[in-house]
Amino acid sequence: MPKSILLVDDDDLMRSFLSTVLGAEGYAVEEARGGRQGLEKLLKEDFDLVVTDLRMPDLSGLELLVAAKKERPQVRWIVVTAFGSIGSAVEAMKAGASDYLTKPLKEPEELRRVVRRVLREADAETRISLLAEELGRQYPPPEVLFLGEAMESVRKLVEQVAPTTATVLVTGPSGTGKELVSRTIHVLSPRREGPFVAVHCAALSESVLESELFGHERGAFTGAVATRKGRFELADGGTIFLDEIGDVSPAVQVRLLRVLQERRFERVGGTRTLAVDVRVIAATNRDLMAEVSAGRFREDLFYRLNVFPILLPPLADRRDAILPLAEYFLKRYAAAFGRKIAGYTTAARTGLESYPWPGNVRELQNVIERAVILAHDKVDAAHLNLSAPSETAVSSEPLLRTNERETIRKALAEVAGNRTQAARLLGISLRTLQYRIKEYGL
């Protein structure tokens, strides 16, 4: 559906010129011969953008903007003024206009360029405002996700790539929010009404992963009592998220390469070729170029995945985001647990800022969740249970971590390395177990 634009100008020649230029761009253009007529139209109809002259006899562009903003706050505004009246344009910007143009216009492209930019920014802001609701309560809203100067470049990359169909490779240390960024790309994309299907590749053996991704036909292997659709089929029309892509076996890599090249595949044990319309977003905490050099990852698959790379910084490089993130998690868990927590003590804030956060945002989130349970009025340093970095801490692992590693090792040994069974035995999620296995080098 074309964007709707209202042109407001008492100069018939100027208004006709603007209408011709914007109409040729495919916009749905309506005209008003002055401020009062423009206000009448705005109160009756919905428009995406108003382009208005500032100097009009019945109702000025600034007066029109102020009057209409109360009823139509979502509408974007571009004001047009004579070169010698820039001060009026500045006043309009303060009142809520997105941009201004001076007349006479140098060329039609100047108008087209400003209109495109203002409408593009409006679309991005609208999608982002809907994002928190789309992602659900378990995820931080965008203003929290992209907190900190180091995440500003990530935010821009996400906004740039989301409207496209490009394959995205999200990299960064564990716990930095790779899946959340991937979900954000999906929600900001034209595919947001389609499914978002996540596959955690490292949690599955080669044979199981192949069946999960591509499905299987009845009788394809022992236990395949019925035909089953794979994740690629389930993601048709949407996005498939391949987490921990650096951990997949060479055999699965070959099949993934074909899907990325052709968007076609066969189910395990099947001969019928299936076609899907799927956007692929992959994530890994590994250095895939190093994996390619070591011969563990296919170079051609790497380049297919690495069309649009996004690198997430560790929390240690986002020092300006630590306290705001901590405040967000405190409010979230206090509400979830029905606790009245007034905030953090000075000692707690100091501890939060000085701790190195090797587990990144995930570790911060877990620490705050525990602290909210322990605290009564304010969260203190003792509730956080953080050790300041020191030579002793670096060289000698705390007893609790040593015991946890040993417990996980024994559980894995007891179930012959089956991670799903080990997670069930330990009473934790498979994702948490996977994270601990990597953290402890098991």
C-alpha positions in Angstrom: 0.0 0.0 0.0 1.5 3.3 -1.0 2.4 5.9 1.6 -0.1 8.8 1.9 1.2 12.4 1.8 -0.8 15.6 2.3 0.6 18.7 0.6 -0.4 22.0 2.2 0.4 25.2 0.3 -1.6 28.3 -0.7 0.6 28.6 -3.8 -1.1 26.6 -6.5 2.0 26.4 -8.7 4.3 25.2 -5.9 1.7 22.7 -4.7 1.2 21.3 -8.1 5.0 20.9 -8.6 5.3 19.0 -5.3 2.3 16.8 -6.2 3.8 15.9 -9.6 7.2 15.0 -8.2 5.8 12.9 -5.3 3.0 11.3 -7.4 5.6 10.1 -9.9 7.4 8.3 -7.0 4.2 6.2 -6.3 3.0 8.1 -3.2 -0.8 8.6 -2.7 -0.8 12.5 -2.7 -3.6 14.8 -1.6 -3.6 18.6 -1.7 -4.9 21.3 0.6 -5.0 25.0 -0.5 -4.1 26.4 2.9 -3.7 25.6 6.6 -7.3 25.4 7.5 -8.2 23.1 4.7 -5.1 21.0 5.6 -6.3 20.8 9.2 -9.8 19.6 8.1 -8.3 16.9 5.9 -5.9 15.8 8.7 -8.8 15.4 11.2 -10.8 13.3 8.7 -8.2 11.1 7.1 -5.0 9.3 8.1 -1.7 10.4 6.4 1.8 9.1 6.8 3.4 12.5 6.0 2.5 16.2 5.7 4.6 18.5 3.6 3.5 22.1 4.4 4.5 25.6 3.6 5.2 27.7 6.7 3.9 31.1 5.5 0.1 30.8 4.7 -2.5 33.6 5.4 -5.3 31.6 7.1 -3.3 29.3 9.3 0.5 29.0 9.2 2.4 25.8 8.8 3.6 26.0 12.4 0.1 26.6 13.7 -1.2 23.7 11.6 1.5 21.4 13.0 0.8 22.3 16.6 -3.0 21.9 16.2 -2.8 18.6 14.3 -0.1 17.0 16.5 -2.5 16.6 19.4 -4.9 14.5 17.2 -2.5 12.9 14.8 0.8 12.4 16.8 2.0 9.6 14.5 2.1 11.8 11.4 5.5 12.9 10.2 6.1 16.5 9.1 8.3 18.3 6.6 8.1 22.1 6.5 8.9 24.3 3.5 10.1 27.8 4.0 11.8 30.6 2.2 15.6 30.7 2.5 15.5 33.8 4.6 13.1 32.4 7.2 15.2 29.5 8.6 14.3 30.6 12.1 10.7 29.6 11.5 11.8 26.2 10.3 13.8 25.7 13.5 10.7 26.6 15.5 8.8 24.0 13.5 11.5 21.4 14.2 11.2 22.1 17.9 7.4 21.6 17.6 7.9 18.1 16.1 8.7 18.5 12.4 11.1 15.8 11.1 12.9 18.1 8.6 12.6 21.2 6.5 13.2 22.3 2.9 14.0 25.8 1.7 12.5 27.2 -1.5 13.1 27.5 -4.2 14.2 23.9 -4.3 17.5 23.3 -6.0 16.1 20.2 -7.7 13.3 17.7 -7.4 15.7 15.0 -6.1 16.1 17.1 -2.9 12.4 16.7 -2.1 12.4 13.0 -3.0 15.5 12.3 -0.9 14.1 14.0 2.3 10.7 12.4 1.9 12.2 8.9 1.5 14.4 9.4 4.5 11.6 10.7 6.8 9.3 7.9 5.8 12.0 5.3 6.2 12.8 6.5 9.7 9.1 6.5 10.6 8.8 2.8 9.5 11.9 1.8 11.5 10.5 3.5 14.7 7.1 2.0 14.2 8.6 -1.5 13.9 10.9 -1.0 16.9 8.0 0.3 19.0 6.1 -3.0 18.3 9.1 -5.1 18.9 8.9 -5.4 22.7 5.3 -6.8 22.4 6.3 -9.1 19.6 9.3 -10.6 21.5 7.4 -11.2 24.7 8.1 -10.4 28.3 11.1 -12.8 28.5 13.1 -10.5 26.2 14.4 -7.0 26.9 12.9 -4.3 24.7 15.0 -2.7 21.9 16.0 0.3 24.0 17.5 -2.2 26.5 18.9 -4.6 24.0 21.0 -1.9 22.3 22.1 -0.1 25.4 25.6 1.3 25.3 27.7 3.1 22.8 29.3 -0.2 21.6 25.9 -1.5 20.6 25.0 1.6 18.5 26.7 0.2 15.4 25.0 -3.2 16.0 21.6 -1.4 16.1 22.3 0.3 12.8 23.4 -2.9 11.1 20.2 -4.7 12.4 18.0 -1.9 11.0 19.8 -1.9 7.7 19.7 -5.7 7.1 16.3 -6.5 8.6 14.2 -5.4 5.5 16.3 -7.5 3.2 16.5 -11.2 2.5 20.2 -11.4 3.1 21.7 -14.3 5.1 23.1 -13.0 8.4 25.9 -14.4 10.6 25.8 -13.1 14.2 29.0 -13.8 16.1 30.3 -12.9 19.6 31.0 -14.5 22.9 28.5 -16.7 24.7 25.8 -14.7 26.6 25.9 -11.6 24.5 22.4 -12.0 23.1 23.0 -13.5 19.6 19.6 -15.2 19.5 17.8 -12.1 20.7 19.5 -10.0 18.0 18.4 -12.6 15.5 14.8 -12.5 16.7 14.9 -8.7 16.4 16.0 -8.9 12.8 13.1 -11.3 12.1 10.5 -9.0 13.8 11.8 -6.0 11.9 11.6 -7.8 8.6 8.8 -8.2 6.1 8.7 -11.9 7.3 7.6 -11.0 10.8 4.2 -12.6 10.3 6.0 -15.8 9.4 7.5 -18.3 11.9 10.9 -17.9 13.6 12.3 -21.4 14.1 15.4 -21.8 16.2 17.7 -24.8 16.1 20.5 -25.2 18.6 22.9 -27.2 16.5 25.5 -28.1 19.2 22.9 -29.8 21.4 22.1 -32.5 18.9 24.1 -35.4 17.5 24.8 -35.5 13.7 22.0 -37.9 12.9 19.4 -36.2 15.1 20.4 -32.8 13.8 20.0 -33.9 10.2 16.5 -35.2 10.9 15.6 -32.0 12.9 16.7 -29.7 10.1 15.4 -31.6 7.0 12.8 -34.0 8.4 12.5 -37.7 7.7 10.3 -40.1 5.9 8.5 -43.0 7.6 10.9 -45.9 8.0 14.0 -43.8 7.3 15.7 -45.2 10.4 14.8 -47.2 13.5 12.1 -45.3 15.4 10.9 -43.3 12.4 7.3 -44.5 12.7 5.9 -41.5 10.8 6.9 -38.9 8.3 8.1 -35.7 10.0 8.7 -32.2 8.7 12.0 -30.7 9.5 12.8 -27.2 10.8 13.4 -25.8 7.3 9.9 -26.8 6.3 8.4 -25.4 9.5 10.2 -22.1 8.8 8.8 -21.7 5.3 7.8 -18.1 4.8 9.8 -17.0 7.8 13.2 -17.2 9.4 15.3 -20.2 10.5 17.9 -19.5 13.2 20.9 -21.8 13.3 22.6 -21.3 16.6 26.1 -22.6 17.3 26.6 -23.3 13.6 30.3 -23.8 14.1 29.6 -27.1 15.9 27.9 -28.9 13.0 29.5 -32.0 11.5 31.0 -32.0 7.9 28.2 -34.1 6.6 25.5 -31.7 7.8 27.6 -28.8 6.5 27.3 -30.3 3.0 23.5 -30.4 3.2 23.3 -26.9 4.6 25.4 -25.6 1.8 23.0 -26.9 -0.7 20.0 -25.4 1.1 21.7 -22.0 1.2 22.5 -22.2 -2.5 19.2 -23.6 -3.8 16.7 -23.5 -1.0 16.0 -27.1 -1.9 16.5 -30.4 0.0 15.2 -33.9 0.6 14.0 -35.4 3.9 16.2 -38.1 5.4 15.2 -41.3 3.7 13.3 -39.5 1.0 13.7 -38.9 -2.7 11.2 -36.0 -3.3 12.9 -32.6 -3.5 11.3 -29.9 -1.4 11.6 -26.2 -1.9 11.3 -23.6 0.8 11.3 -19.8 1.1 13.4 -19.3 4.2 15.7 -16.6 5.5 18.7 -18.0 7.3 20.3 -16.4 10.3 23.2 -18.2 11.9 25.1 -17.6 15.1 28.3 -18.8 16.7 30.8 -18.0 19.4 33.6 -19.6 17.4 36.0 -17.9 15.0 34.8 -19.5 11.8 37.7 -18.3 9.7 40.0 -20.1 12.2 37.8 -23.2 11.9 38.1 -23.0 8.1 41.9 -22.8 8.3 41.9 -25.8 10.7 39.8 -27.8 8.2 36.9 -28.2 10.5 34.5 -25.9 8.6 33.8 -25.7 4.9 35.1 -22.5 3.3 32.3 -22.3 0.8 29.7 -22.7 3.6 31.4 -19.9 5.6 31.1 -17.5 2.7 27.5 -18.4 2.1 26.7 -17.7 5.8 28.9 -14.6 6.1 26.9 -12.5 3.7 26.1 -9.9 6.3 28.2 -10.4 9.5 27.2 -8.8 12.8 29.7 -9.0 15.7 28.3 -8.5 19.2 30.7 -7.0 21.8 31.2 -8.6 25.2 29.7 -6.9 28.2 33.2 -5.9 29.4 33.2 -3.6 26.3 29.8 -2.1 27.2 30.6 -0.6 30.6 28.1 2.2 30.1 25.4 -0.4 29.7 26.0 -2.5 32.9 24.1 -0.4 35.4 21.1 0.3 33.1 20.9 -3.4 32.3 21.1 -4.2 36.0 18.3 -1.8 36.7 16.1 -3.4 33.9 16.7 -6.9 35.2 16.0 -5.8 38.8 12.6 -4.3 37.9 11.8 -7.4 35.8 12.5 -10.0 38.4 11.1 -7.9 41.3 7.8 -7.7 39.4 8.0 -11.5 38.5 8.7 -12.5 42.1 6.4 -10.0 43.8 9.3 -8.3 45.6 9.6 -4.7 46.5 13.3 -3.8 45.9 14.3 -0.2 46.1 17.4 -0.5 44.0 21.1 -1.0 44.5 23.4 0.2 47.3 26.5 2.1 46.4 28.6 -1.0 47.1 26.5 -3.1 44.8 26.8 -0.6 42.0 30.5 -0.5 42.4 30.7 -4.3 42.3 28.6 -4.4 39.2 30.7 -1.9 37.4 34.1 -3.5 38.4 33.3 -7.1 37.8 34.6 -8.5 34.4 31.4 -10.4 33.5 33.0 -13.3 31.6 29.5 -14.8 31.1 28.3 -11.4 29.6 24.7 -10.3 29.7 23.4 -13.8 30.5 25.6 -13.9 33.6 24.5 -10.5 34.6 20.9 -11.5 34.2 21.4 -14.7 36.4 23.2 -12.7 39.1 20.4 -10.1 39.4 17.7 -12.8 39.4 19.4 -14.5 42.4 20.1 -11.1 44.1 16.4 -10.1 43.9 15.5 -13.4 45.7 18.0 -12.7 48.4 17.5 -9.0 49.0 14.9 -7.4 51.3 15.1 -3.7 50.7 18.0 -2.9 48.5 20.4 -5.2 46.6 23.8 -5.1 48.3 27.1 -6.4 47.2 26.7 -9.5 49.3 23.6 -10.4 47.4 25.5 -10.3 44.1 28.2 -12.7 45.3 30.7 -11.2 42.9 34.5 -11.6 43.4 36.6 -8.6 42.4 39.1 -9.7 39.7 42.5 -10.6 41.1 45.5 -12.8 40.5 44.1 -15.3 42.9 40.8 -15.3 41.2 42.4 -15.8 37.8 44.7 -18.6 38.9 42.4 -20.5 41.3 38.8 -21.3 40.3 36.2 -20.9 43.2 35.2 -24.1 44.9 31.6 -23.7 43.8 32.6 -23.7 40.1 34.9 -26.6 40.6 32.1 -28.7 42.2 29.6 -27.7 39.4 32.0 -28.8 36.7 32.6 -32.1 38.4 28.9 -32.6 38.9 28.2 -32.0 35.2 31.1 -34.3 34.2 29.7 -37.1 36.3 26.2 -36.7 35.0 27.5 -36.8 31.4 29.5 -39.9 32.2 26.5 -41.6 33.8 24.4 -41.2 30.6 27.2 -41.9 28.1 27.4 -38.3 27.0 23.8 -37.8 26.1 23.3 -34.1 26.8 19.5 -34.2 26.8 19.4 -37.0 29.5 22.2 -35.2 31.4 20.2 -32.0 31.5 17.1 -33.9 32.8 19.3 -35.6 35.4 20.7 -32.3 36.6 17.3 -30.6 36.6 18.5 -27.8 34.2 17.6 -26.8 30.7 19.6 -28.3 27.7 20.6 -24.7 26.8 22.1 -24.1 30.3 23.9 -27.4 30.2 25.3 -26.6 26.8 26.6 -23.2 28.0 28.2 -24.9 31.1 29.9 -27.5 28.9 31.5 -24.8 26.8 32.3 -22.6 29.8 34.1 -25.5 31.6 35.7 -27.0 28.5 34.0 -30.4 29.0 
